[in-house]
Amino acid sequence: MRPALYIASFFGIVLAGTMLIPALLDLADGNDTWSVFAVSAAGVFCISTLGVISLREPMPAFTPRFGFLLTSVIWLTSCIIGAIPFWLSDLPMTIGGGIFESASALTTTGATVLSELDAMERSILLWRSMLQWLGGIGIVAIGLFLFPFLRIGGMQVFRTESSDRSDKALPRLVSVTRALCFIYVFVSIACAIVYAALGMSVFDAICHAMTTISTGGFSNHDRSFGFFQDSRILWAAVFFMIVGALPFVLYVEILVRGRFNILTDWQVRTFLIGITAVTLILALWLDQTRNIDLADAITQAAFNVVSIVTTTGYASDDYAVWGPFAFGIFYILTFIGGCSGSTTGGIKVYRFIIVFQALRRAFTRLVYPHAMQPLRFGDRVIEQDVYDSVIIYFIAFFLVYGFSILALSLAGQDFITALTGAQTALTNVGPGLGETIGPSGNFASLGEFELWLLSFIMVLGRLEIMTVLILFTPVFWRD
């Protein structure tokens, strides 16, 4: 535990430094709330520095068990640190509400307990966006380098040279990390420039760029992207949400090795074909049932489909009133998520591919019992341990989902709120369905127990479930 807290203390110092940015923005705006971020930064810096000094000791060898503990400790402590400015501000924020808002930001979920965002201090809005942006780069990094090593839910199929923990691989790891950070910053800046060129204010463009690339979904306006009323901005968001939902390792391949493998990647092609098909089907539904012009229907369908399937959670309209067919589509899309090694949440496309390949093999064996048909992911043969990891992940996912629904129902929430609240937290999407937590609502009406529970579920879903659940087993703590 000491080495994990020691490393987490360095992350605390980084977060303390980032708090100075909204403090400077408050000073520039002439708001007295700059002291909230200044005091938060000073307190977090002092405590984190004390942790670095007092907890320092020789680092243990990196083992899967240490990896599980380190990942969970970093994310849990970061959620607490991120909540401090919310607690010290004048916002009507309970302790559970602050943790919920911070966890939602860092896990790039996008659910919120805040309302009247249009009249809120810019420093708070910036802090929410910054937390999502930092959470996005964080999950890409551990998804690319750590999860394959920990053999989480079939992620070992994406283990590359950069996942090797040998001394020989260290230079490759450093170069890939630098390329990853450069790409993440570059596409964020590009997104902000495009938003500003299309009519957003500079502040809105910066904040929305950070929450778009991170597929987080926090907006500066209560109406989310419905505030802008510009189809060009919606299509720009569609493009950059898809950029955030694709495997960043493929971008690194382009930058470091000059290999353009994006369109030939089986997972990417499945993802793009899927969202295109669903968009067209939903657009035709809107055109026929709501008498919306087909071009506008395609725009609205594309934006909201991509927003949900990439687990961003923006909304341009209250799609909960589009009818039962659309309701069902969005409920299903919430589970799917984007590609592995991206900023998205959800179950991920590659797991569905592996499960459908297994289902196909099962049908073949019913007809030809002795047929030898290996599972394949593109041109790669899926090993048995990868298949086992995927199946175990699905079992864990739906067990946690079921218990979460029961817990929210016992707390007094109606069935739709419990059903979609647990789902949107576990898949890190953001808005649920229904009148309470739907696209036009928020989570402010939920009680403290529900907020704490959903905060834990968001972290659980963000860290691929097993990373956190393993900490609650006796075998993990056995010497």
SULKADA-V550737 format. One record per run of one state. SS is the DSSP state (H for helix, E for strand, - for the rest). FROM is the first residue (numbers start at 0). TO is the last residue. Records with the same first field share a line. If there is no record, write none. Layout:
BEGIN
SS = FROM-TO ; FROM-TO
END
This chain:
BEGIN
- = 0-0 ; 29-32 ; 54-62 ; 88-93 ; 106-115 ; 119-120 ; 145-145 ; 150-153 ; 158-159 ; 163-165 ; 197-200 ; 213-222 ; 227-229 ; 245-246 ; 257-264 ; 289-292 ; 309-317 ; 321-322 ; 336-347 ; 367-374 ; 377-378 ; 381-382 ; 410-413 ; 426-446 ; 462-464 ; 472-472 ; 477-478
H = 1-28 ; 33-53 ; 63-87 ; 94-105 ; 116-118 ; 121-144 ; 146-149 ; 154-157 ; 160-162 ; 166-196 ; 201-212 ; 223-226 ; 230-244 ; 247-256 ; 265-288 ; 293-308 ; 318-320 ; 323-335 ; 348-366 ; 383-409 ; 414-425 ; 447-461 ; 465-471 ; 473-476
E = 375-376 ; 379-380
END
